[in-house]
Amino acid sequence: MRRHFILSGRVQGVGFRWRASQIGEMLGLTGWVRNLEDGSVEMEAEGSEEDIDRLLQMLQNDRYIDITGMRARTVPEEGGYGFEIWEDE
């Protein structure tokens, strides 16, 4: 499955993108993450539902990150390799 997220809260300037990429790679997920101009973060992750849930849980448990809002939807799978950090929007 592949999920698209818009995450808000304390998600910029706290290493969110680096951490998401690190955890995503560790879990064998593919996808990408980037900052948005409004202070939120956009992310897509592809893999098992359990591993995507683990990614979100591990991000929320980071002491610097505080996710207070999340919009999520399922999108078509793309495949690919790795978990990339994209340039800011």
Secondary structure as UniProt FT lines:
FT   STRAND          2..10
FT   HELIX           16..27
FT   STRAND          30..35
FT   TURN            37..38
FT   STRAND          41..46
FT   HELIX           49..60
FT   STRAND          66..75
FT   STRAND          83..85
//
